[in-house]
């Protein structure tokens, strides 16, 4: 079956839970335009979208007996629960220093599983639990280019 359009989202659509066939993606796949997958009920599908980007809950097919929607695969994660603004600052600094992508929901910070983070949790004294999560959006890696800024600054100073 070939699916080419997002026709709605599970959050705002009428459907019967027992009729949903989930198309499970790794969170990185949410940004892809072309995918070949199987639904949770075993149907093979090809997703071919004109525009890039899927979201958790996007409906790609619906009829009287079936709804096919996107969800992310459950994967290991840490849920960090800072007890104070001081703990929040310390853990945010450490995660940012490592360029660790995170999601903030309420008073929790959620990061993908990485065993080496446990040393940081111990160092900062922050409470955390290891769990499984379905991420609803891809993590955004915000790289920076110190070398460009420094090179530009050096160039400006050299010409002054």
C-alpha positions in Angstrom: 0.0 0.0 0.0 1.4 3.4 -1.0 0.6 6.4 1.4 1.4 9.9 0.1 -0.4 12.3 2.4 -0.9 13.2 6.0 -4.7 13.5 6.3 -5.0 14.4 10.0 -3.6 13.7 13.4 -4.8 11.2 16.0 -5.1 14.0 18.6 -7.9 15.7 16.7 -9.5 12.8 14.7 -12.4 10.4 15.3 -11.2 6.8 15.4 -11.7 3.6 17.3 -8.5 2.6 19.2 -8.9 -1.0 18.2 -8.8 -0.1 14.5 -5.4 1.8 14.7 -2.6 0.2 12.8 0.6 2.0 14.0 3.5 2.7 11.7 6.4 2.7 14.2 9.4 4.9 13.3 12.7 5.7 15.0 12.5 9.3 15.9 15.2 10.1 13.3 12.8 8.7 10.6 10.2 11.4 11.4 12.2 13.7 9.2 12.3 11.4 6.2 10.1 11.7 3.1 10.4 8.1 1.8 10.0 5.0 4.0 9.1 1.4 3.6 7.6 -0.1 6.8 5.1 -2.7 8.2 2.2 -1.6 10.3 1.7 -3.2 13.8 -0.9 -5.4 12.1 1.6 -6.7 9.5 0.6 -4.7 6.4 3.5 -3.5 4.2 3.3 0.1 3.3 5.4 2.6 1.4 5.4 6.2 2.6 6.2 8.7 -0.2 5.6 12.3 0.8 6.0 15.4 -1.2 7.2 17.4 1.8 9.6 16.2 4.5 8.5 15.6 8.1 6.1 13.5 10.0 4.7 14.0 13.5 3.7 11.6 16.2 0.0 10.8 15.6 -0.1 11.8 11.9 -2.8 9.8 10.1 -1.8 8.5 6.6 -4.8 6.4 5.9 -8.3 6.0 7.3 -11.4 4.1 6.2 -14.4 2.6 8.1 -12.3 -0.3 9.4 -8.8 1.0 9.8 -6.7 4.0 10.7 -3.0 4.0 10.0 -1.0 6.5 12.1 2.6 7.3 13.0 4.1 6.7 16.4 7.7 6.4 17.5 9.3 3.3 18.7 9.7 3.0 22.5 13.4 3.4 23.4 15.5 3.6 26.5 15.7 7.1 28.1 16.4 8.9 31.3 13.8 11.1 33.1 15.7 13.6 35.2 13.8 15.3 38.1 15.8 18.2 39.6 14.7 19.0 43.1 15.7 22.7 43.0 16.7 25.5 40.7 20.3 24.8 41.7 20.1 21.2 40.6 18.3 22.3 37.4 21.1 24.8 36.7 23.9 22.2 37.4 22.4 19.4 35.2 21.4 21.8 32.4 25.0 23.1 32.4 26.4 19.6 32.2 24.0 18.4 29.5 24.6 21.6 27.5 28.4 21.2 27.9 28.1 17.8 26.3 25.7 19.0 23.6 23.2 16.3 24.8 19.8 16.9 23.2 17.0 17.0 25.7 13.3 17.6 26.0 11.8 19.5 28.9 8.3 18.6 30.0 7.0 20.2 33.1 9.7 19.8 35.8 11.4 17.0 34.0 14.3 16.7 31.6 14.2 13.8 29.2 17.3 12.5 27.4 18.0 9.4 25.3 19.8 6.6 27.2 23.5 7.0 27.4 25.2 5.1 30.2 27.9 7.8 30.5 25.3 10.3 31.7 24.9 8.4 35.0 28.3 9.9 36.1 27.0 13.4 35.5 23.8 12.5 37.5 25.9 11.3 40.4 28.2 14.4 40.2 25.2 16.8 40.3 23.2 14.8 42.8 20.1 15.0 40.6 17.3 12.3 40.8 16.7 10.3 37.7 15.0 7.1 36.5 15.8 5.0 33.5 12.7 4.1 31.5 11.3 3.6 28.1 9.7 6.6 26.1 8.1 7.2 22.8 9.5 10.5 21.7 6.9 12.7 20.0 9.3 14.9 18.1 12.9 14.4 16.9 15.6 15.8 19.1 17.2 18.9 17.7 20.9 19.0 17.7 22.0 22.6 17.9 25.5 22.7 16.8 27.7 25.7 17.1 30.6 27.0 15.2 33.1 28.5 17.6 35.8 28.3 15.0 33.8 30.5 12.6 33.2 33.1 15.3 36.8 33.0 16.4 38.1 33.2 12.9 35.9 36.1 12.1 37.0 37.9 15.3 40.7 37.2 14.6 40.2 38.4 11.0 38.6 41.6 12.3 41.3 42.2 14.8 44.1 41.5 12.3 42.7 44.2 10.0 42.2 46.8 12.6 
